[in-house]
Amino acid sequence: MSATAAATHNSRHPLLAAILLALIVAAMNIGLWWWSNLPHGPEDWKGPIGGFALSAFQRYQNPLKNDFPSEDEIESDLKLISRYTPRIRTYSMLQNAQVYRLAEKDDLDVLAGAWIDRRLDNNELELEALIAQARRYPNSITRVIVGNEVLFRNDLPPEQLMAYADRARAALKQPVSIAEPWHIWAKYPELADHVDFITVHLFPYWNGVPVTGPGKGIDALPAIADALGSYETLRKMFPNKPIVIGEIGWPSNGDRFQYADPSVSNEAIFLRNWFNLAKQKHIDYYVMEAFDQPWKEKLSGRTEAYWGMFNADRQLKFPFTGAVTEDTGWPWKALAASLLALLPMIWFARRYTRFKLMGRFFFAALIQLACGLIVWSATLPFNFYLSWIDWTMLVLLFPAQIAILAILLINGFEFTEVLWRRGWVRHAGMLRPDPPAKQPFVSIHLACYNEPPEMVIVTLDSLAALDYENYEILVIDNNTKDPAVWKPVQEYCEKLGSRFRFFHLEPWPGFKAGALNFGLKETDPSADVVAVIDADYEVRADWLSTLTGHFHDPKVAVVQCPQAHREFEHNRFRRMTAWEYDGFFRIGMHHRNERNAIIQHGTMTMVRRSALEGTGGWSEWTICEDAELGLRLMHAGYELVYVDELMGKGLTPADFKAYKSQRYRWAFGAMQILKGRWDWMTKKGPLTAGQRFHFLTGWFSWFADALHLIFTLMAIFWTAGMVAAPNLFNLPMQLFLIPVIGFFFAKAIFGIVLYRARVPCSWYDTLMASLASMGLSHAIARGILHGLTREKTSFVVTAKSRRLGGSNFAAFAPVREELLMACALTLCVIGMAMSFGTQYIEGKLWMFILSAQAIPYMSAVVGAWIAHKAGDKAG
């Protein structure tokens, strides 16, 4: 099928087909939201709850800052609680002392607590207040607790705590207890001799036990079974003491702890099942706790803020009967995501009917996924009690997430077009050679600087053997100081005859562009085409004869062939870099060529002379004069032809230093062009929308490398903060982590699948090319950042002969920064493992991200070592 036929091969009603496809994907999106929020059906609960642990601080109050609730706020909380239970438990007699008076007013039974810790003077005040209030309100304060998890925190020795309990028992008629986790009672059984009843805290969540599991009955509820088991153990240990569960519950949000997952549905499942079990077994308990307490997050970690059965705004988190939905707002979020994606999906499906159905479906689904992630990222923070630091981080990272999604869509579009096109719309190949009378006159320009003469001579021999009549060769050596380097080339040109002309320029400005502009002035007046090659290339004899025919079309200004390489097969480093280069010419150049937006390269390129001179020659203000020329010719309305045929082969960079410096130069030059031609690429004008798209987004993958560097530095700083000051730096939320991890996997999958589909190399070469590509990330990031912040940099010629040698240690000289970054990230992973272990899913995800962040830096180190060991082994 021809390209034209492929473009028109679609249904009779393409718009209706596009709308139908978009609606199908949108419906799948809504179905995914529905599936992820399927209602859970824990056992219904009807009746009063056993009791609530009460901290009456409102959403933005914090006792650590002496910010306490008013009497009206406390009274409102007590009235709300009284609708669900007749009992509450408190923790301090000095804080919010009006609770006891107001509780008596609302007929609430109070299990009053005195807060005991290492402050002995404060302990005395708490104990005195406990005794005074219990005597004052005997009808509401029916039981008291002296100390809450004092031994668990190791604040006091058991003897001192028991002495406090004895004093309270001697002074009060109400029963007295001490509150500790069950293992503390098991460790210090003598505590039971100093209390009237045992108060135990049971938290299956902190034991890492999941809420649900396989099996039937109690076996299907591991967390309930864990709590009940601990309770029964204490009953056997202390058969003559009443046991009260002073705290039991499940968090609705926060960090996963081992197998325990905090969520609204899990909180509902746990509590509703517990209420029924406790009623059946006549267990005395208090739910931890009535209201979420955001201030506790800074005290003990994110999860501590979410233990309430009511949120901090005093709204019940889940119903007591019927199914429980994790996110009750999912329908409008799903609808928002579908509506956000609908028009872009319809536009894409209608615009690219020339793609196969699978391709249109895939990219539409990618658009929908991106919009879903935007809605999810924008709404998820409101499920948390975020501090100003968290919100600041969100505001800073949200644009980065948008950028990540944009890069994902751009890469996905290339992936879709390359894999699922019906045929290339713009395809050019070799032509039948013209007779000499019709051959355009070609002036071949070879600029060189300090190149090994034997290498240049090989290139000159291949040019002398061209199967073409009308051509000349200008060898322009600029600024090579050593006559022993440029003189042999001059002498060899003289031997090859009058067709070869040699020029030595010293001093000469403008780097390669300056030398090529000099060549333009010396070009034969009858030349129609200027061809440029690098000094290390061997060209095919039919290069000119089979390609110059494209210039018979007056719209064509450039005929570009891919860069290709030779003598690399038996040198591991040169081999991996050769295949890494090949990926762009097999994949990216075809993708760009579809919209006449190829990157012109400074070798194996032919340019219409009139177009070159008419648009200003070679630009000396950028170190990527070739790419800038291509953009300038497009802006002038010319066509650029890409012929994917290996018409010449050069040498790969000789070592990792040269490999890095070349990519740094390309990245820096790209930013020079982006800044210098910004108006061309952002405003409607001679450039088509497709050309502007490619020249704006074609470098986005390199921007991803710059973002990677910035994100890595931030990650190192944040990790150091979490390890050194965990009270100030929290584990990053899944909100930050999931898009980053998804982008990492998607980009890796896109790259490998495209390589396997388009590049004729083995799996081994594919993986080694990936290693080489990742190893350039830091060099590209520096090039991008320097290019955005600096006007100029030096033009470093890519060395094709080896410059590095010596000891093994010297191998890592070109990658000192990468080695330091890799070591820093490794230390971060070790620090995280030692500080957080594998208890939190966020901790494990963060360690995975740190490890993934280290891959490009480790790749550079490995690449430098491979280059060192490969040496000058011949291909």
Buried (B, 14 or more C-beta within 10 A) or exposed (E): EEBEEBBEBBEEEBEEBBBBBBBBBBEBBBEBBBEEBEEBEBEEBEEBBBBBBBBBBBBEBBBEEEEBBEEEBBBBBBEBBBEBBBBBBBBBBEBBEEBBBBBBEBEBBBBBBBBBBEEEEBBEBBBBBBBEBBEEBEEBBBBBBBBBBBBBEEBBEBEBBBEBBBBBBEBBEBBBBBBBBBEBBEBBEEBBEBBBBBBBBBBBBBBBBBBBEEEEEEEBBBBBBBBBEBBEBBBEBBEEBBBBBBBBBBBBBBBBBBBBBBBBBBBBBBBBBBBBBBBEEEBBBBBBBBBBBBBBBBEEBBBBBBBBBBBBEBEEBBBBEEEBBBBEEBBEBBBBBBEBBBEBBBEBBBEBBBBBBEBBBBBBBBBBBBBBBBBBBBBBBEBBBBBEEBEEBBEEBBEBBBBBBBBBBBBBBBBBBBBBBBBBBBBBEBBEBBEEEEBBBBBBBBBBBBBBBEBBBBBBEBBBEBEBBBBBBBBBBBBBEEEEBBBBBBEBBEEBEEEBBBBBBEEBEBBBBBBBBBBBEEBBEEBBBBBBBBBBBBBBBBBBBBBBBBBEEEEBBBBBBBBBBBBBEEBBBBBBBBBBBBBBBBBBBBBBBBBBBBBBBBBBBBBBBEBBBEBEBBBBEBBBBBBBBBBBBBBEEBBBBBBBBBBBBBBBBBBBBBBBBBBBBBBBBBBBBBEBBEEBBEEEEEBBEEBBBBBBBBBBBBBBBBBBBEBBEBBBEBBBEBBEEEEEBBBBBBBBBBBBBBBBEBBBEBBBEBBEEBBEBEEEBBBBBBBBBBBBBBBBBBBBBBBBEEEEBEBBBBBBBBEBEEEEEEBBBBBEBBBEBBEBBBBBBEBBEEEBEEBBBBBBBBBBBBBBBBBBBBBBBBBBBBBBEBBEEEB
